Every structure is written in structure tokens, then in C-alpha cells.
Amino acid sequence: MVSSLRLTFTLASLLCLVWLLTISSPATASFTCLSGGTCDAIIDYTLPNATTYNAVKKLFHVKNLRSLLGVNNLPIDTPADQKLPANQTIKIPFPCLCRNGTGISNKRPTYTVVSGDFLSHIVSDIFANLFTVQELQTVNNITDPNVIQPGDKLWVPLPCSCDDVDGEKVVHYGRLVAAGNTVDDIAQQYNVSQDTLLKLNGLSDPKELIAGSVLDVPLKACQSMVSNTSLDYPLLVPNDTYVFTAANCVACKCDAAKNWTLQCQPSQIKSSLWKSCPSMQCQGLDSFYIGNVTSSDCNSTGCAYAGYSNQTIFTTSTQSTCPANTASDMRPGTWRWNIILVAIHLALLSASYLR
């Protein structure tokens, strides 16, 4: 009798635990990805425990700390061992692969099973429910969730996409929905229409948004001069982020306040490809290098980053001229201003003569 009661209590406890996990961990919807190929993506990660940037970098197999700092727009000298509190949310950069109409992290990150691990623990306690147990089983061909061994390497299925949105190349950002968030608030925050967000995420009504879910948000990237023959094409850098490219020789930042134009300059750090970084001088412009700008009144000439190959860093000159029929034509010293002064002077003389 006692054994029967204990068994009943145990079964009830397990069912209750499953129910709690179900209501507290909304299923992550796969992101639609019809374009094929690979790209760079971003996802939010809420830290389950206190940790460091270096530990997060290792967990998600981010290639270097600079990539993690850049996507979070943090100072480049931020220490790798800086303490991060539990429940802080940070952005994670990762490679995306499109297959079978959906996007999934491209074999990175992976997770190595340790003694005592089980799938729901890995999903909830380590990766903060960025994907479901079923998704983890599917991509790793696990038929029995109880049969995982220490040392097994599991492919971590982060949701992502590489599709263009409204005819533009974008960076897809898996944005965690916080309690109280609305589709309209998120749309305004990231300069995207509410209809676009609903369509991308398969929502028929804004009220279907669920706290704790991962929303596909397309981030606009700064315009660049990078050639389609460059090894880093397309170089997509969203607002308030920076990247290192051209084998770490060039640093590029996106700032919407700079007219959504990518701002690049020599990085001054060691190259990952060359013993020393190749010349970044603009052809035909003496002593003029990537990032240099000279201006006269409202006319300006600049030297922009245009991509790289195995041997060369490409540059291109940029020019902007005074816009026509603007207030700039009214500056002292311009011919329009002089004509206006003459007209005023003649009017005053005429008025004096009529008196």
C-alpha cells in the first residue's frame, strides 16, 4: 500500500514538473529561411547564472572576444574575465545555415555532454530555452532522450534566417520577448513595420506574442562600398554594432546618425592572414587612407573600404557635393548671397529716392 502511494506520488510529481516546464518554456518557432546558403545571425541570451564574457564566448563557440563585444557595442578593451550577473541579456553572434525552408545555426555552437546531463537540463539550464528538447533531439538524431553519454557532442539548434526582407539584405536577430513587450513597441525600436514582424514570425494577430519566445527581427545594415567580389561580401553591420574584417585589418562601425553609411578605418591590430596589413591608401589620393575625409564648405572627399582578397585590401574614393537650392546657398561669400545683398541695397536706395 505504501509503495503504491509512493509510486502514485512520484508519477504525479513528474507530471507536474512536465506541466510546469511546458507553461514556463514556450516553444521556439523555427525561423523561415527560403534563400539557402549561409550568413551571420544574432540571438539574445539571458544568462542563467553569473559568468564572464570569456565563458559565454566559449559556450557559444564565438571565434573571438571582439565579435562578442562588437555585436553588443561594448568597448574593445572590455576584459574577457569581466563579471556578468545572472539574468542579464546579451547578444550572441553565430553562423546561420538555411535548409529545408528553415534556418538553424551552422554546426556551431556545439555542446559536449558531461556526467549528469540530460536534454531538458541542457535546453533550460544551460541555453535558457532558446530551442526545445524536440529540436535538440531532431538535429542530433536522438531517438531516446535518456541515451546520451558524457563526451557526446550535440549540435545546438539556434533559430535564424538569411532571407532578404522587403528586397533588402538584413541581419536577422532572434530577439527575446520580455513580459510586457508588444509587437508595436519592438517594431518601433528596430525601425521595422508591425506587418513585417507579424509576417516573418507567422503571427496573425499582435496579441499572439508570447513572453519568453524568440522573435525574428530583421535589422537594417549600414550601406557599404564593399564589392560583390570581396571575401566578406555582403558586409552587413547593423546599427550600434561594429565588426573587424579584412583579416582583422579593418574596423567598421554602423551608426544610423551617420546617414546609415558604414564607417571604416584601419584597426591597428594584428592581422589573421598577413604578417602586416596591406596598404589601405586610396588610388590617386596621396596620403589618403581608409577612413580619411577632407571637406571644403559642404563638399567632401573620403576614402572608403571596398573589400579584400587574399592579397589586397580594396579602397574607393567617395565624394559628396553641396545639395542644390538649400540654405547652404545663403552663406556669406556665395554668389546667391551677394545677389540678395545687392537687391536689398537697390531697394533701400529706391525707397530713399521716393521719399
ABEGO torsion letter per residue (X at the ends): XAAAAAAAAAAAAAAAAAAAAAAABBBBBBBBBAAEEBBBBBBBBBBABBBBAAAAAAAAGBABAAAAAAAAGBBAABBAABBBBBGBBBBBBBBBBBBGGBBBBBGOBBBBBBBGBBAAAAAAAAAGGABBAAAAAAAAGBABAABBBBGBBBBBBBBBBABBBGGBBBBBBBBBBBBGBBAAAAAAAAGBBAAAAAAAAGBABAAABBBGBBBBBBBBBBBBABBAABAAOBBBBBBGBBBBBGGGABBBBBBAAAGGBBBBBBAGBBBAABABBBBABBBGBBGBBBGBBBBBEABBBBBBBAEBBAABBBBBBBBBBBBBGBAAAABBGBAAAAAAAAAAAAAAAAAAAAX
